[in-house]
Amino acid sequence: MWQDKVKEIIDILENSNVNEIEVTFWGRKVRVVKNASGIVANHTQPEVLHSNSGSSSIKHESENNLEEDSSSGEKILSPMPGVFYSAQSPEKPPFVNEGDPVKKGQVLCIIESMKIMNEIECEQNGIIKKILVKNSDPVEFNQPLFIID
C-alpha cells in the first residue's frame, strides 16, 4: 500500500518544478529527489528515490523571480508539503486574489496533504500583494505561497 503512495509522490514530483519531497507515513520516511546522483535506503535514514526529469533551470528562474518580487512585504509560507488549491472546489471562486484585503484568521487557500484538505489561514491583516503558486501545483514545506503587505 505505501508503494502506491510513493508512486503518487513521484508522479507529483515529475509533474512539478519542485526538486524534492519528503513525507512520513505509516512509520516510514520517504524522500524523493529529482536529478540526484545516488540512492540511499536505510532504516535509520530516509528512503531516497530519484526521478530523472530535467526542470532544474525552471526552479532557479522562479527562485530568482521570487527574490525580486519579495523585496517588500511579508511571505506566507506553506506549513506542509502537498498540493495547493486556491478555491474550495473548481467551480467556486478563489479564496483570495492579488490586491484583496485580508484579515487575521481568513482562509487563504487549501493544501491537500495525504488526502486531507488543510485550510491555510492568514496570520495578520494586510493586502495580498502577490500569489506565488498556481492552482493545483505541488508545494514544499516552507515554500512561499503569498506575499502580503
C-alpha positions as CSV (number, residue, x, y, z in Angstrom):
1,M,0.0,0.0,0.0
2,W,2.8,2.5,0.9
3,Q,4.4,1.8,-2.5
4,D,1.3,3.3,-4.2
5,K,1.8,6.4,-2.1
6,V,5.4,6.6,-3.2
7,K,4.4,6.3,-6.8
8,E,1.9,9.1,-6.3
9,I,4.6,11.3,-4.7
10,I,7.0,10.5,-7.7
11,D,4.2,11.5,-10.1
12,I,3.6,14.8,-8.3
13,L,7.4,15.5,-8.3
14,E,7.8,14.7,-12.0
15,N,4.9,17.0,-13.0
16,S,6.1,20.0,-11.0
17,N,9.0,22.4,-10.6
18,V,9.7,21.0,-7.1
19,N,13.1,19.2,-6.8
20,E,12.5,17.3,-3.6
21,I,9.6,16.0,-1.4
22,E,10.0,14.4,2.0
23,V,7.0,12.6,3.6
24,T,6.5,10.4,6.6
25,F,3.6,7.9,6.6
26,W,2.9,4.6,8.3
27,G,6.2,4.9,10.2
28,R,8.3,5.3,7.1
29,K,10.1,8.4,6.0
30,V,10.3,8.7,2.2
31,R,12.4,11.4,0.5
32,V,12.0,11.7,-3.3
33,V,14.6,13.9,-5.1
34,K,14.9,14.9,-8.8
35,N,18.3,14.7,-10.6
36,A,20.3,13.3,-7.7
37,S,23.3,11.1,-8.1
38,G,22.6,8.1,-5.9
39,I,20.0,6.2,-3.9
40,V,20.2,5.9,-0.1
41,A,17.9,3.4,1.5
42,N,18.4,2.5,5.2
43,H,16.1,2.1,8.2
44,T,17.9,4.8,10.1
45,Q,17.9,7.2,7.1
46,P,15.1,8.3,4.9
47,E,14.5,6.4,1.7
48,V,15.6,8.4,-1.3
49,L,14.0,7.8,-4.6
50,H,15.0,9.6,-7.8
51,S,13.3,11.0,-10.8
52,N,15.2,12.0,-13.9
53,S,13.1,15.0,-15.1
54,G,15.1,18.0,-16.3
55,S,13.4,21.1,-14.9
56,S,16.1,22.4,-12.6
57,S,16.5,25.6,-14.6
58,I,12.8,26.4,-14.1
59,K,13.3,26.2,-10.3
60,H,16.2,28.6,-10.5
61,E,14.3,31.1,-12.6
62,S,11.3,31.0,-10.2
63,E,13.6,31.5,-7.2
64,N,15.2,34.5,-8.9
65,N,11.8,36.0,-9.7
66,L,10.7,35.3,-6.1
67,E,13.7,37.2,-4.7
68,E,12.9,40.2,-6.9
69,D,9.1,40.2,-6.1
70,S,9.5,39.7,-2.4
71,S,11.8,42.6,-1.6
72,S,8.9,44.2,0.2
73,G,6.1,42.5,2.0
74,E,5.7,39.5,4.3
75,K,5.9,36.0,2.9
76,I,3.2,33.5,3.9
77,L,4.9,30.1,3.9
78,S,3.4,26.6,3.4
79,P,3.2,24.8,6.7
80,M,3.4,21.4,4.9
81,P,4.1,19.7,1.6
82,G,1.1,19.0,-0.5
83,V,-1.0,20.3,-3.4
84,F,-2.1,24.0,-3.4
85,Y,-5.7,24.8,-4.1
86,S,-6.8,28.4,-4.4
87,A,-10.6,27.6,-4.1
88,Q,-12.8,25.2,-2.1
89,S,-13.8,23.5,-5.4
90,P,-13.1,24.0,-9.1
91,E,-16.5,25.7,-9.7
92,K,-16.1,28.2,-6.7
93,P,-14.1,31.5,-6.9
94,P,-10.6,31.6,-5.3
95,F,-10.4,32.4,-1.6
96,V,-8.2,35.5,-2.4
97,N,-6.9,37.3,-5.4
98,E,-4.0,39.7,-5.8
99,G,-4.9,43.1,-4.3
100,D,-7.5,41.7,-2.0
101,P,-7.5,42.9,1.7
102,V,-7.3,40.0,4.2
103,K,-7.9,39.7,7.9
104,K,-6.2,37.5,10.5
105,G,-7.9,34.1,10.5
106,Q,-9.3,34.4,6.9
107,V,-8.8,31.3,4.8
108,L,-6.2,31.9,2.0
109,C,-6.0,28.5,0.4
110,I,-6.2,24.8,0.9
111,I,-3.2,22.4,0.9
112,E,-4.1,18.8,0.3
113,S,-1.6,16.6,2.1
114,M,-2.1,12.8,2.4
115,K,-5.7,13.1,1.1
116,I,-6.6,15.6,3.9
117,M,-7.7,19.1,3.0
118,N,-6.0,21.7,5.2
119,E,-7.2,25.3,5.3
120,I,-4.4,27.8,5.5
121,E,-5.4,30.9,7.4
122,C,-3.9,34.4,7.3
123,E,-1.9,35.2,10.4
124,Q,-2.1,39.0,10.0
125,N,-4.2,41.8,8.4
126,G,-3.0,43.1,5.1
127,I,-3.3,43.1,1.4
128,I,-2.4,40.2,-0.9
129,K,0.5,41.7,-3.0
130,K,1.3,38.5,-5.0
131,I,0.2,34.9,-5.2
132,L,3.3,32.8,-5.9
133,V,1.7,29.4,-6.6
134,K,-0.7,28.3,-9.3
135,N,-3.8,26.3,-8.5
136,S,-3.1,22.5,-8.3
137,D,0.7,23.0,-8.1
138,P,2.6,20.9,-5.6
139,V,4.2,22.8,-2.8
140,E,7.1,22.1,-0.4
141,F,7.3,22.7,3.4
142,N,8.2,26.4,4.0
143,Q,7.7,27.3,0.3
144,P,6.4,30.9,-0.1
145,L,2.7,30.9,-1.2
146,F,1.7,34.6,-0.9
147,I,3.3,38.0,-0.3
148,I,1.2,40.2,1.9
149,D,1.6,43.9,2.8
